[in-house]
Amino acid sequence: MGERIVILGGSFGGLTCAFDLRRQLGKKAEISVVCDLDSFIFIPSLPWVSMGYRSPADITLPLQRILGSKGIDFIHEEATGVDPESSVVITGARKIRYDYLIIATGPALAFSAVSGLGPEKGYTECIFTLEQAVRCHEAWKRFLEDPGPIVIGSVQGVSCFGPTYEYAFEVEAELKKRKLRHKVPITLVTSEPYIGHFGIGGLGKSRRIMEDEFAEREIRVITNMAVDEFTPEEVRLNDGTKLPFKLSMFAPPMTGVPAVSHLGNPKGFIPVDDNYRHRDFKNIFSVGVAVAMAPPEKTPVPTGLPKTGFMTVKMARDAARTITADILGKEPPETEPVDVLCLMDMGDTAAFMKAKPVLPPRQESTLKAGKHYKWMKAGFEKYYLWKIKHGLTQLP
Ligand SMILES: Cc1cc2nc3c(=O)[nH]c(=O)nc-3n(C[C@H](O)[C@H](O)[C@H](O)COP(=O)(O)OP(=O)(O)OC[C@H]3O[C@@H](n4cnc5c(N)ncnc54)[C@H](O)[C@@H]3O)c2cc1C
């Protein structure tokens, strides 16, 4: 019997770790992935689900099949806790012992941050989970029958801004295509100090380019703004402005998930060293959105640092190499700071974003818009799903 490695989460971080460890360690490790969902979801395509451009089946893969084919055990259960002293994961059904644990549980969505926020207990749509994106598409179909003002945005404390930009651009392009644009005032409200900040202090000419792109589309932009509350008909901003809406989509802040929050900082994100090892527990690692990372600057309205898919895969590859080195009795590998490589849909066009490393000062920093990036984004979706299906983890 080899070392027992348990991975929480079956998405970008968890699957990359699982496949790399299987390749690197062969029979020297028993690997289990514990996940509350039974499918891998290609999250970057959720805005397309909300617009009706993709169905859930287009962007999901069954975890049992893709993990089973690599000899990785899949446990379709929600972890409810972790006891780091006795090295066990707790689920509703059992206790799972581990020699190494990798936490790749992503975020919990903190809709309670603002009164009236969110699809379940509030009045706004969201596109951060598959369920929400499907629901948002239903709201969109109803909206098209009786259009009116749309308010889109990111409340105070948000760290993941890109999908909200994508949604605003996609809604605008789709309304134009349907010859409805003149009936729909669109407003984007954001906690970022300026448009194009993205929670990372901007990149390249992102501020100038994004200001122009929103201006050209006549999307009103309100930056540096907190939201006081949402009612069924309007968004009430912190400066007293009231924005009526027929449809509203807002991003929530994120925290760590409850099952592991006792291992994290006050927001429940896991503190790790340069090799993604927990600062207090040597046999616990964490990658992806679950990791604690400080933003580059304190913004007047609070914002957080986004942790993208590319960053997550890079973290996961480094964590897997470190665990492999540990098990084989070797020195931990050198790691580099994470960077951003992203394609953002803009409706009729798209943008390519690169920030290396993610936090300034940087070696490379660029945002470029162009129609060919839209085709690259659609191609990348297919390529990534193909890669995950075959257990491949190389970075582009
Ligand atoms: C709408 C949207 C669009 C995005 N677009 C892009 C993009 O274009 N490019 C890009 O690079 N990044 C994008 N991102 C960011 C990217 O999706 C994340 O960086 C990535 O999903 C992080 O992967 P992860 O494995 O850390 O967490 P997640 O993908 O959130 O996965 C967490 C996993 O853990 C599971 N889990 C959670 N709690 C438990 C528990 N208690 N027990 C068991 N399992 C649990 C979840 O079900 C899930 O499988 C986008 C994010 C969103 C929300």
The ligand as a Gaussian input file, in Angstrom:
#p B3LYP/6-31G(d) Opt

LIG

0 1
 C      -18.291000      32.605000     -13.932000
 C      -16.809000      32.424000     -13.844000
 C      -16.030000      32.567000     -14.990000
 C      -14.652000      32.390000     -14.930000
 N      -13.907000      32.541000     -16.065000
 C      -12.574000      32.291000     -16.035000
 C      -11.784000      32.389000     -17.220000
 O      -12.311000      32.742000     -18.290000
 N      -10.475000      32.097000     -17.128000
 C       -9.886000      31.731000     -15.950000
 O       -8.687000      31.462000     -15.916000
 N      -10.598000      31.636000     -14.810000
 C      -11.924000      31.903000     -14.823000
 N      -12.663000      31.814000     -13.669000
 C      -11.993000      31.366000     -12.447000
 C      -11.901000      29.840000     -12.393000
 O      -13.159000      29.271000     -12.638000
 C      -11.364000      29.424000     -11.048000
 O      -10.057000      29.923000     -10.926000
 C      -11.327000      27.914000     -10.889000
 O      -12.599000      27.352000     -11.016000
 C      -10.723000      27.564000      -9.540000
 O      -10.607000      26.190000      -9.427000
 P      -10.623000      25.474000      -7.995000
 O      -10.356000      24.043000      -8.273000
 O       -9.744000      26.213000      -7.058000
 O      -12.101000      25.716000      -7.421000
 P      -13.532000      25.408000      -8.044000
 O      -13.486000      25.371000      -9.528000
 O      -14.466000      26.350000      -7.403000
 O      -13.850000      23.931000      -7.558000
 C      -14.055000      23.588000      -6.214000
 C      -14.485000      22.146000      -6.152000
 O      -14.608000      21.732000      -4.795000
 C      -15.877000      21.122000      -4.608000
 N      -16.230000      21.306000      -3.193000
 C      -16.491000      22.461000      -2.544000
 N      -16.754000      22.231000      -1.238000
 C      -16.664000      20.901000      -1.066000
 C      -16.822000      20.035000       0.067000
 N      -17.131000      20.514000       1.281000
 N      -16.661000      18.717000      -0.103000
 C      -16.344000      18.196000      -1.321000
 N      -16.170000      18.970000      -2.426000
 C      -16.327000      20.298000      -2.290000
 C      -16.770000      21.838000      -5.609000
 O      -17.948000      21.137000      -5.898000
 C      -15.831000      21.906000      -6.811000
 O      -15.780000      20.677000      -7.491000
 C      -14.037000      32.052000     -13.694000
 C      -14.815000      31.923000     -12.535000
 C      -16.193000      32.122000     -12.598000
 C      -17.009000      31.980000     -11.350000

